[in-house]
Amino acid sequence: MATMLTAGQLEERTGGTFYTGPIEPAQNYLARHGYDTDSFPEHGKTTVLVGYTGEKVTWANCAEFGRAETPEIAWRYALGAAYGPVDDEFAPIDLDA
C-alpha cells in the first residue's frame, strides 16, 4: 500500500503550512527527487532549509524553510512549505514513488 500525502495532512497555521503526516516518507521523497535539505540550530531554534538547485542548500538558495523550537516541528513546517499549500492545483502525492 502506498504512503500518500493528502490535503488532510497539510494545515494552515500561524507559522505557515504544517505537515501532519509521517515525516520519514516525506523526507525520503524529497531526497529521491533531487531536493536538497539542511537542518541546523539557529537563534535557539532549529531551522530546516529545502532547496532545488543541486547545490548545498543555504539561505541564499533555499526555496522553502521551517523554523521552530524542536527539529520535528521545524521539519513539519519545512515539509508543509514544500508540499503545500492546499489549493485548486493540489493533488495527492505518492510518497513511495
N, CA, C and O atoms as a Tinker XYZ file with bonds, in Angstrom:
   388  protein
     1  N      0.839000   -1.183000    0.000000    73     2
     2  CA     0.000000    0.000000    0.000000    64     1     3
     3  C      0.886000    1.250000    0.000000    63     2     4     5
     4  O      1.855000    1.331000    0.756000    81     3
     5  N      0.558000    2.189000   -0.825000    73     3     6
     6  CA     1.345000    3.416000   -0.974000    64     5     7
     7  C      1.142000    4.362000    0.208000    63     6     8     9
     8  O      0.062000    4.422000    0.796000    81     7
     9  N      2.182000    5.083000    0.537000    73     7    10
    10  CA     2.093000    6.136000    1.543000    64     9    11
    11  C      1.726000    7.413000    0.809000    63    10    12    13
    12  O      2.531000    7.950000    0.048000    81    11
    13  N      0.526000    7.897000    1.032000    73    11    14
    14  CA     0.035000    9.071000    0.309000    64    13    15
    15  C      0.081000   10.316000    1.178000    63    14    16    17
    16  O     -0.234000   10.274000    2.368000    81    15
    17  N      0.478000   11.422000    0.564000    73    15    18
    18  CA     0.367000   12.728000    1.195000    64    17    19
    19  C     -0.930000   13.330000    0.669000    63    18    20    21
    20  O     -1.096000   13.518000   -0.536000    81    19
    21  N     -1.840000   13.626000    1.582000    73    19    22
    22  CA    -3.146000   14.129000    1.185000    64    21    23
    23  C     -3.371000   15.539000    1.722000    63    22    24    25
    24  O     -2.625000   16.012000    2.580000    81    23
    25  N     -4.385000   16.193000    1.222000    73    23    26
    26  CA    -4.724000   17.545000    1.668000    64    25    27
    27  C     -4.999000   17.583000    3.167000    63    26    28    29
    28  O     -4.725000   18.591000    3.818000    81    27
    29  N     -5.533000   16.507000    3.719000    73    27    30
    30  CA    -5.833000   16.447000    5.140000    64    29    31
    31  C     -4.596000   16.458000    6.030000    63    30    32    33
    32  O     -4.709000   16.642000    7.242000    81    31
    33  N     -3.407000   16.263000    5.438000    73    31    34
    34  CA    -2.164000   16.267000    6.203000    64    33    35
    35  C     -1.452000   17.618000    6.164000    63    34    36    37
    36  O     -0.348000   17.752000    6.693000    81    35
    37  N     -2.070000   18.603000    5.549000    73    35    38
    38  CA    -1.493000   19.945000    5.474000    64    37    39
    39  C     -2.453000   20.930000    6.124000    63    38    40    41
    40  O     -3.581000   21.110000    5.665000    81    39
    41  N     -1.998000   21.559000    7.189000    73    39    42
    42  CA    -2.832000   22.515000    7.934000    64    41    43
    43  C     -2.215000   23.902000    7.846000    63    42    44    45
    44  O     -0.996000   24.050000    7.931000    81    43
    45  N     -3.039000   24.899000    7.679000    73    43    46
    46  CA    -2.563000   26.281000    7.720000    64    45    47
    47  C     -2.539000   26.724000    9.172000    63    46    48    49
    48  O     -3.557000   26.702000    9.865000    81    47
    49  N     -1.352000   27.128000    9.620000    73    47    50
    50  CA    -1.172000   27.601000   10.992000    64    49    51
    51  C     -0.530000   28.978000   10.948000    63    50    52    53
    52  O     -0.142000   29.458000    9.883000    81    51
    53  N     -0.420000   29.604000   12.097000    73    51    54
    54  CA     0.178000   30.938000   12.180000    64    53    55
    55  C      1.576000   30.961000   11.568000    63    54    56    57
    56  O      1.937000   31.938000   10.911000    81    55
    57  N      2.372000   29.907000   11.769000    73    55    58
    58  CA     3.742000   29.844000   11.254000    64    57    59
    59  C      3.854000   29.403000    9.818000    63    58    60    61
    60  O      4.963000   29.338000    9.288000    81    59
    61  N      2.743000   29.094000    9.163000    73    59    62
    62  CA     2.769000   28.635000    7.766000    64    61    63
    63  C      2.042000   27.317000    7.615000    63    62    64    65
    64  O      1.285000   26.914000    8.498000    81    63
    65  N      2.266000   26.646000    6.501000    73    63    66
    66  CA     1.651000   25.345000    6.252000    64    65    67
    67  C      2.405000   24.296000    7.060000    63    66    68    69
    68  O      3.634000   24.242000    7.018000    81    67
    69  N      1.678000   23.467000    7.790000    73    67    70
    70  CA     2.229000   22.484000    8.712000    64    69    71
    71  C      1.835000   21.098000    8.234000    63    70    72    73
    72  O      0.654000   20.830000    8.010000    81    71
    73  N      2.818000   20.210000    8.075000    73    71    74
    74  CA     2.599000   18.832000    7.628000    64    73    75
    75  C      2.369000   17.933000    8.836000    63    74    76    77
    76  O      3.183000   17.924000    9.759000    81    75
    77  N      1.272000   17.175000    8.847000    73    75    78
    78  CA     0.924000   16.327000    9.986000    64    77    79
    79  C      1.139000   14.840000    9.727000    63    78    80    81
    80  O      0.920000   14.028000   10.626000    81    79
    81  N      1.558000   14.465000    8.535000    73    79    82
    82  CA     1.744000   13.057000    8.193000    64    81    83
    83  C      3.066000   12.495000    8.677000    63    82    84    85
    84  O      3.782000   13.146000    9.437000    81    83
    85  N      3.394000   11.275000    8.234000    73    83    86
    86  CA     4.652000   10.640000    8.638000    64    85    87
    87  C      5.853000   11.384000    8.033000    63    86    88    89
    88  O      5.900000   11.625000    6.826000    81    87
    89  N      6.811000   11.741000    8.879000    73    87    90
    90  CA     7.924000   12.587000    8.433000    64    89    91
    91  C      8.898000   11.845000    7.516000    63    90    92    93
    92  O      9.254000   12.364000    6.458000    81    91
    93  N      9.331000   10.659000    7.895000    73    91    94
    94  CA    10.380000    9.974000    7.136000    64    93    95
    95  C     10.011000    9.741000    5.667000    63    94    96    97
    96  O     10.839000   10.022000    4.801000    81    95
    97  N      8.808000    9.241000    5.340000    73    95    98
    98  CA     8.484000    9.079000    3.922000    64    97    99
    99  C      8.497000   10.407000    3.153000    63    98   100   101
   100  O      8.896000   10.447000    1.990000    81    99
   101  N      8.062000   11.486000    3.800000    73    99   102
   102  CA     8.049000   12.796000    3.139000    64   101   103
   103  C      9.470000   13.300000    2.905000    63   102   104   105
   104  O      9.757000   13.878000    1.856000    81   103
   105  N     10.362000   13.087000    3.872000    73   103   106
   106  CA    11.765000   13.469000    3.701000    64   105   107
   107  C     12.418000   12.635000    2.607000    63   106   108   109
   108  O     13.138000   13.168000    1.763000    81   107
   109  N     12.169000   11.331000    2.619000    73   107   110
   110  CA    12.762000   10.438000    1.618000    64   109   111
   111  C     12.303000   10.782000    0.207000    63   110   112   113
   112  O     13.088000   10.699000   -0.737000    81   111
   113  N     11.048000   11.166000    0.056000    73   111   114
   114  CA    10.530000   11.554000   -1.252000    64   113   115
   115  C     11.317000   12.748000   -1.797000    63   114   116   117
   116  O     11.712000   12.760000   -2.962000    81   115
   117  N     11.540000   13.747000   -0.947000    73   115   118
   118  CA    12.319000   14.916000   -1.379000    64   117   119
   119  C     13.717000   14.494000   -1.826000    63   118   120   121
   120  O     14.196000   14.927000   -2.874000    81   119
   121  N     14.367000   13.651000   -1.033000    73   119   122
   122  CA    15.731000   13.213000   -1.363000    64   121   123
   123  C     15.768000   12.445000   -2.683000    63   122   124   125
   124  O     16.667000   12.657000   -3.498000    81   123
   125  N     14.800000   11.558000   -2.899000    73   123   126
   126  CA    14.774000   10.765000   -4.143000    64   125   127
   127  C     14.503000   11.620000   -5.375000    63   126   128   129
   128  O     14.863000   11.237000   -6.488000    81   127
   129  N     13.874000   12.770000   -5.183000    73   127   130
   130  CA    13.504000   13.614000   -6.317000    64   129   131
   131  C     14.409000   14.838000   -6.467000    63   130   132   133
   132  O     14.024000   15.834000   -7.079000    81   131
   133  N     15.614000   14.753000   -5.901000    73   131   134
   134  CA    16.631000   15.760000   -6.151000    64   133   135
   135  C     16.566000   17.018000   -5.317000    63   134   136   137
   136  O     17.242000   17.997000   -5.632000    81   135
   137  N     15.778000   17.020000   -4.273000    73   135   138
   138  CA    15.712000   18.179000   -3.387000    64   137   139
   139  C     16.848000   18.086000   -2.368000    63   138   140   141
   140  O     17.176000   16.999000   -1.894000    81   139
   141  N     17.427000   19.198000   -2.043000    73   139   142
   142  CA    18.487000   19.263000   -1.048000    64   141   143
   143  C     17.911000   19.837000    0.242000    63   142   144   145
   144  O     17.094000   20.757000    0.206000    81   143
   145  N     18.336000   19.298000    1.377000    73   143   146
   146  CA    17.856000   19.800000    2.662000    64   145   147
   147  C     19.030000   19.974000    3.621000    63   146   148   149
   148  O     20.073000   19.336000    3.472000    81   147
   149  N     18.844000   20.827000    4.584000    73   147   150
   150  CA    19.816000   21.010000    5.650000    64   149   151
   151  C     19.044000   21.412000    6.906000    63   150   152   153
   152  O     18.016000   22.086000    6.830000    81   151
   153  N     19.548000   20.994000    8.042000    73   151   154
   154  CA    18.932000   21.302000    9.331000    64   153   155
   155  C     20.032000   21.736000   10.279000    63   154   156   157
   156  O     21.083000   21.100000   10.353000    81   155
   157  N     19.790000   22.826000   11.010000    73   155   158
   158  CA    20.818000   23.325000   11.919000    64   157   159
   159  C     20.186000   24.210000   12.986000    63   158   160   161
   160  O     19.106000   24.766000   12.784000    81   159
   161  N     20.877000   24.339000   14.141000    73   159   162
   162  CA    20.389000   25.242000   15.188000    64   161   163
   163  C     20.666000   26.689000   14.787000    63   162   164   165
   164  O     21.702000   26.996000   14.196000    81   163
   165  N     19.729000   27.568000   15.115000    73   163   166
   166  CA    19.901000   28.984000   14.786000    64   165   167
   167  C     19.049000   29.814000   15.738000    63   166   168   169
   168  O     17.830000   29.649000   15.786000    81   167
   169  N     19.670000   30.683000   16.478000    73   167   170
   170  CA    18.981000   31.591000   17.391000    64   169   171
   171  C     18.064000   30.851000   18.367000    63   170   172   173
   172  O     16.943000   31.289000   18.627000    81   171
   173  N     18.547000   29.729000   18.905000    73   171   174
   174  CA    17.784000   28.985000   19.901000    64   173   175
   175  C     16.675000   28.118000   19.338000    63   174   176   177
   176  O     15.906000   27.527000   20.095000    81   175
   177  N     16.583000   28.036000   18.035000    73   175   178
   178  CA    15.573000   27.192000   17.388000    64   177   179
   179  C     16.268000   26.302000   16.369000    63   178   180   181
   180  O     17.467000   26.443000   16.130000    81   179
   181  N     15.518000   25.389000   15.770000    73   179   182
   182  CA    16.035000   24.582000   14.669000    64   181   183
   183  C     15.498000   25.152000   13.374000    63   182   184   185
   184  O     14.317000   25.486000   13.270000    81   183
   185  N     16.372000   25.262000   12.386000    73   183   186
   186  CA    15.985000   25.719000   11.050000    64   185   187
   187  C     16.207000   24.576000   10.070000    63   186   188   189
   188  O     17.238000   23.906000   10.113000    81   187
   189  N     15.242000   24.357000    9.191000    73   187   190
   190  CA    15.344000   23.371000    8.120000    64   189   191
   191  C     15.176000   24.122000    6.801000    63   190   192   193
   192  O     14.204000   24.854000    6.612000    81   191
   193  N     16.134000   23.932000    5.889000    73   191   194
   194  CA    16.068000   24.552000    4.568000    64   193   195
   195  C     15.832000   23.481000    3.515000    63   194   196   197
   196  O     16.358000   22.374000    3.625000    81   195
   197  N     15.044000   23.804000    2.493000    73   195   198
   198  CA    14.789000   22.913000    1.356000    64   197   199
   199  C     15.131000   23.687000    0.102000    63   198   200   201
   200  O     14.650000   24.803000   -0.096000    81   199
   201  N     15.969000   23.094000   -0.758000    73   199   202
   202  CA    16.360000   23.759000   -1.995000    64   201   203
   203  C     16.274000   22.827000   -3.184000    63   202   204   205
   204  O     16.172000   21.610000   -3.031000    81   203
   205  N     16.317000   23.410000   -4.368000    73   203   206
   206  CA    16.135000   22.648000   -5.599000    64   205   207
   207  C     17.269000   22.863000   -6.600000    63   206   208   209
   208  O     17.123000   22.503000   -7.768000    81   207
   209  N     18.391000   23.438000   -6.176000    73   207   210
   210  CA    19.424000   23.849000   -7.120000    64   209   211
   211  C     20.447000   22.779000   -7.435000    63   210   212   213
   212  O     21.219000   22.939000   -8.380000    81   211
   213  N     20.481000   21.684000   -6.672000    73   211   214
   214  CA    21.501000   20.668000   -6.871000    64   213   215
   215  C     22.794000   21.014000   -6.157000    63   214   216   217
   216  O     23.789000   20.302000   -6.295000    81   215
   217  N     22.789000   22.091000   -5.400000    73   215   218
   218  CA    23.944000   22.510000   -4.617000    64   217   219
   219  C     23.590000   22.393000   -3.140000    63   218   220   221
   220  O     22.434000   22.172000   -2.782000    81   219
   221  N     24.611000   22.544000   -2.281000    73   219   222
   222  CA    24.329000   22.573000   -0.846000    64   221   223
   223  C     23.346000   23.710000   -0.586000    63   222   224   225
   224  O     23.583000   24.851000   -0.986000    81   223
   225  N     22.267000   23.396000    0.072000    73   223   226
   226  CA    21.229000   24.399000    0.317000    64   225   227
   227  C     21.666000   25.353000    1.427000    63   226   228   229
   228  O     22.161000   24.930000    2.472000    81   227
   229  N     21.473000   26.645000    1.180000    73   227   230
   230  CA    21.794000   27.701000    2.129000    64   229   231
   231  C     20.627000   28.687000    2.120000    63   230   232   233
   232  O     19.685000   28.542000    1.342000    81   231
   233  N     20.702000   29.690000    2.994000    73   231   234
   234  CA    19.670000   30.737000    2.975000    64   233   235
   235  C     19.633000   31.429000    1.610000    63   234   236   237
   236  O     18.572000   31.885000    1.184000    81   235
   237  N     20.759000   31.515000    0.929000    73   235   238
   238  CA    20.822000   32.222000   -0.345000    64   237   239
   239  C     20.107000   31.490000   -1.474000    63   238   240   241
   240  O     19.651000   32.123000   -2.426000    81   239
   241  N     20.001000   30.154000   -1.381000    73   239   242
   242  CA    19.392000   29.414000   -2.488000    64   241   243
   243  C     18.240000   28.506000   -2.068000    63   242   244   245
   244  O     17.789000   27.683000   -2.865000    81   243
   245  N     17.755000   28.636000   -0.840000    73   243   246
   246  CA    16.650000   27.771000   -0.430000    64   245   247
   247  C     15.340000   28.273000   -1.038000    63   246   248   249
   248  O     15.164000   29.461000   -1.309000    81   247
   249  N     14.444000   27.332000   -1.236000    73   247   250
   250  CA    13.128000   27.680000   -1.761000    64   249   251
   251  C     12.074000   27.655000   -0.661000    63   250   252   253
   252  O     11.097000   28.402000   -0.707000    81   251
   253  N     12.278000   26.799000    0.317000    73   251   254
   254  CA    11.329000   26.635000    1.414000    64   253   255
   255  C     12.115000   26.482000    2.707000    63   254   256   257
   256  O     13.286000   26.103000    2.686000    81   255
   257  N     11.470000   26.777000    3.833000    73   255   258
   258  CA    12.134000   26.568000    5.110000    64   257   259
   259  C     11.108000   26.386000    6.213000    63   258   260   261
   260  O      9.931000   26.713000    6.058000    81   259
   261  N     11.583000   25.858000    7.328000    73   259   262
   262  CA    10.802000   25.771000    8.548000    64   261   263
   263  C     11.697000   26.122000    9.712000    63   262   264   265
   264  O     12.881000   25.784000    9.712000    81   263
   265  N     11.148000   26.794000   10.702000    73   263   266
   266  CA    11.918000   27.142000   11.896000    64   265   267
   267  C     10.988000   26.978000   13.095000    63   266   268   269
   268  O      9.861000   27.474000   13.103000    81   267
   269  N     11.494000   26.264000   14.113000    73   267   270
   270  CA    10.667000   26.026000   15.298000    64   269   271
   271  C     11.548000   25.650000   16.482000    63   270   272   273
   272  O     12.768000   25.538000   16.360000    81   271
   273  N     10.913000   25.460000   17.611000    73   271   274
   274  CA    11.604000   25.147000   18.855000    64   273   275
   275  C     12.251000   23.773000   18.837000    63   274   276   277
   276  O     13.250000   23.560000   19.524000    81   275
   277  N     11.704000   22.830000   18.065000    73   275   278
   278  CA    12.256000   21.470000   18.005000    64   277   279
   279  C     12.514000   21.085000   16.550000    63   278   280   281
   280  O     11.882000   21.626000   15.643000    81   279
   281  N     13.449000   20.145000   16.325000    73   279   282
   282  CA    13.704000   19.690000   14.956000    64   281   283
   283  C     12.460000   19.115000   14.280000    63   282   284   285
   284  O     12.223000   19.374000   13.101000    81   283
   285  N     11.667000   18.342000   15.012000    73   283   286
   286  CA    10.474000   17.739000   14.403000    64   285   287
   287  C      9.499000   18.805000   13.899000    63   286   288   289
   288  O      8.998000   18.712000   12.779000    81   287
   289  N      9.239000   19.796000   14.711000    73   287   290
   290  CA     8.288000   20.835000   14.295000    64   289   291
   291  C      8.865000   21.660000   13.151000    63   290   292   293
   292  O      8.137000   22.040000   12.235000    81   291
   293  N     10.172000   21.941000   13.194000    73   291   294
   294  CA    10.811000   22.663000   12.089000    64   293   295
   295  C     10.669000   21.878000   10.786000    63   294   296   297
   296  O     10.360000   22.452000    9.742000    81   295
   297  N     10.897000   20.552000   10.849000    73   295   298
   298  CA    10.716000   19.719000    9.656000    64   297   299
   299  C      9.262000   19.749000    9.180000    63   298   300   301
   300  O      9.011000   19.798000    7.976000    81   299
   301  N      8.323000   19.721000   10.088000    73   299   302
   302  CA     6.907000   19.727000    9.685000    64   301   303
   303  C      6.540000   21.026000    8.965000    63   302   304   305
   304  O      5.758000   21.004000    8.014000    81   303
   305  N      7.095000   22.154000    9.408000    73   303   306
   306  CA     6.850000   23.411000    8.689000    64   305   307
   307  C      7.563000   23.423000    7.337000    63   306   308   309
   308  O      7.003000   23.898000    6.349000    81   307
   309  N      8.787000   22.908000    7.285000    73   307   310
   310  CA     9.520000   22.863000    6.011000    64   309   311
   311  C      8.804000   21.943000    5.015000    63   310   312   313
   312  O      8.680000   22.279000    3.837000    81   311
   313  N      8.342000   20.802000    5.480000    73   311   314
   314  CA     7.612000   19.884000    4.599000    64   313   315
   315  C      6.279000   20.479000    4.169000    63   314   316   317
   316  O      5.865000   20.309000    3.023000    81   315
   317  N      5.612000   21.169000    5.070000    73   315   318
   318  CA     4.365000   21.845000    4.709000    64   317   319
   319  C      4.601000   22.884000    3.630000    63   318   320   321
   320  O      3.806000   23.010000    2.698000    81   319
   321  N      5.700000   23.635000    3.755000    73   319   322
   322  CA     6.030000   24.638000    2.742000    64   321   323
   323  C      6.369000   23.976000    1.413000    63   322   324   325
   324  O      5.991000   24.476000    0.353000    81   323
   325  N      7.077000   22.857000    1.467000    73   323   326
   326  CA     7.475000   22.167000    0.236000    64   325   327
   327  C      6.285000   21.536000   -0.484000    63   326   328   329
   328  O      6.236000   21.549000   -1.714000    81   327
   329  N      5.336000   20.990000    0.254000    73   327   330
   330  CA     4.223000   20.264000   -0.358000    64   329   331
   331  C      2.940000   21.075000   -0.481000    63   330   332   333
   332  O      2.065000   20.716000   -1.270000    81   331
   333  N      2.810000   22.136000    0.262000    73   331   334
   334  CA     1.583000   22.925000    0.256000    64   333   335
   335  C      1.691000   24.100000   -0.683000    63   334   336   337
   336  O      2.670000   24.214000   -1.420000    81   335
   337  N      0.733000   24.952000   -0.672000    73   335   338
   338  CA    -0.489000   24.899000    0.128000    64   337   339
   339  C     -1.542000   24.029000   -0.542000    63   338   340   341
   340  O     -1.366000   23.572000   -1.671000    81   339
   341  N     -2.618000   23.812000    0.163000    73   339   342
   342  CA    -3.748000   23.097000   -0.425000    64   341   343
   343  C     -4.582000   24.135000   -1.159000    63   342   344   345
   344  O     -5.196000   25.008000   -0.547000    81   343
   345  N     -4.591000   24.023000   -2.479000    73   343   346
   346  CA    -5.370000   24.939000   -3.305000    64   345   347
   347  C     -5.967000   24.150000   -4.469000    63   346   348   349
   348  O     -5.967000   22.919000   -4.438000    81   347
   349  N     -6.467000   24.828000   -5.480000    73   347   350
   350  CA    -7.102000   24.156000   -6.617000    64   349   351
   351  C     -6.139000   23.265000   -7.394000    63   350   352   353
   352  O     -6.579000   22.349000   -8.089000    81   351
   353  N     -4.835000   23.514000   -7.291000    73   351   354
   354  CA    -3.847000   22.737000   -8.022000    64   353   355
   355  C     -3.285000   21.572000   -7.214000    63   354   356   357
   356  O     -2.528000   20.766000   -7.754000    81   355
   357  N     -3.635000   21.464000   -5.933000    73   355   358
   358  CA    -3.089000   20.396000   -5.096000    64   357   359
   359  C     -3.617000   19.043000   -5.562000    63   358   360   361
   360  O     -4.802000   18.891000   -5.860000    81   359
   361  N     -2.708000   18.056000   -5.621000    73   359   362
   362  CA    -3.068000   16.667000   -5.916000    64   361   363
   363  C     -2.333000   15.794000   -4.913000    63   362   364   365
   364  O     -1.190000   16.093000   -4.570000    81   363
   365  N     -2.956000   14.724000   -4.432000    73   363   366
   366  CA    -2.270000   13.823000   -3.512000    64   365   367
   367  C     -0.953000   13.324000   -4.140000    63   366   368   369
   368  O     -0.842000   13.189000   -5.359000    81   367
   369  N      0.034000   13.056000   -3.280000    73   367   370
   370  CA     1.352000   12.634000   -3.735000    64   369   371
   371  C      1.651000   11.261000   -3.156000    63   370   372   373
   372  O      1.515000   11.041000   -1.952000    81   371
   373  N      2.065000   10.328000   -4.030000    73   371   374
   374  CA     2.504000    9.011000   -3.590000    64   373   375
   375  C      3.949000    9.150000   -3.117000    63   374   376   377
   376  O      4.863000    9.254000   -3.936000    81   375
   377  N      4.160000    9.153000   -1.804000    73   375   378
   378  CA     5.487000    9.376000   -1.257000    64   377   379
   379  C      6.431000    8.203000   -1.483000    63   378   380   381
   380  O      7.630000    8.323000   -1.233000    81   379
   381  N      5.912000    7.073000   -1.951000    73   379   382
   382  CA     6.753000    5.910000   -2.252000    64   381   383
   383  C      7.280000    5.943000   -3.685000    63   382   384   385
   384  O      8.130000    5.135000   -4.060000    81   383
   385  N      6.773000    6.878000   -4.480000    73   383   386
   386  CA     7.168000    6.937000   -5.905000    64   385   387
   387  C      8.559000    7.492000   -6.074000    63   386   388
   388  O      9.045000    7.609000   -7.199000    81   387
